[in-house]
Amino acid sequence: MFSLQTIFGKGDKFYGLLEQSADAACDSAKALHELVTQTDRAPVISHFAAARAREKALASKISEELVNTFVTALDREDIEALNSALYKIPKTIEKFAERYVLVAERLQGIDFAKRTELLERSTIVVAEIIGELRKGLRIDPVQKLQSRLQALEAEGDRLLLAPYRALYLEPGDAMRAILAKDLFELLEKAIDKCRDVGNTVYSIVLKNS
């Protein structure tokens, strides 16, 4: 006998699609960290475009499934909110990669590795917190993961102070300072997007607890 959940398509397909979106964000962040640390290799910007295309396809699939599914595991507006928040992570990462490739030679000596490593860690936590959704919306583990994302965001803010101080005090090349500031702000924005995912999951769990 088929359950109503099976008949109406509730199942766990949205969990799976959201988990795939989180994995795509992880892949983008990992590729970005390699881009800024493995300077002996020619950058392949197509990796980031492909990751974003994958995320865009998943986002479209989720929206399509929301139209075609009568009953959903989570509220539709919550799925859409997560869908949008997850999509913004690789989108922001691709923007950084495109700009970094253009100006990397001019920014030699400026360390982006610590921030990209922090972003990669943030996306790993995002994948963990998205994975919690199918486990019954448990508030304790979600709260702990959200706290980790907030701590990573705070660490990212702290890390920005040192390069900003150096750039502002550095004599000479004002354009170099502007370019570096733009890239640092994109990394900060990407980490913020990870925190936004955590906040959205946490609010969903609270609403359903």
C-alpha positions, 0 to 999 in steps of 0.5 A: 500500500502506498502512503500519502507521502509517496502518492503526493510526492512528499518523500525526501527529494527536496532534501536531496536537491538541497544537499546537492546544492550545498555540495556544489557550494563546497566544490566552488569554495574548494576550487577557489582556495586552490586558485589562490594557493596553487599559483604554479597552475594556470587558473581554469575559470570554467570550473567556477562557471560549471559549478554555478551552472550546476547550482543554477540547474539545481535551483531551477529543478527545485522551483520546478518540483515545487510547482509539480509537488502537491505536498512538500516535506517543508513549507514551500516558502522555506524551501524557496528561501534555502534554494535562493540562499544556497545559489548565492554562494557559488554565484559570489565565488564565481564573481571573485574568481573572475576578478581575481584572474584578471588582477592577480599579478597586480596583487602579488604579496596579498594573502587571500588563502586564509580567507578562502580557507575560511570560506571552504570551512564555512561551506562544509558546515553549510553542507552539514546543516542542510544534511540535518533537515532530513534527520527530523529538524532537531534543534540542538545539532542545528543550533550548534552548526549555526553557532559554528557558522557565526563564529566563522563569520566573526573570524572572517571579519577579524581577518579583514582588519589586518590587510585593510590596515596594511593596504590603507597605510601602504604608500603608492598604488591606490588602485592595488588597494582598491582592487584588493578591497573589492576582492576581500569584500567578495570573500566576506560576502560569500561567508555571509551567504553561508551564515544566511543559510544557517540562519534560514535552517535554524528558523525553519527548525524553530518554526517546526519544533 
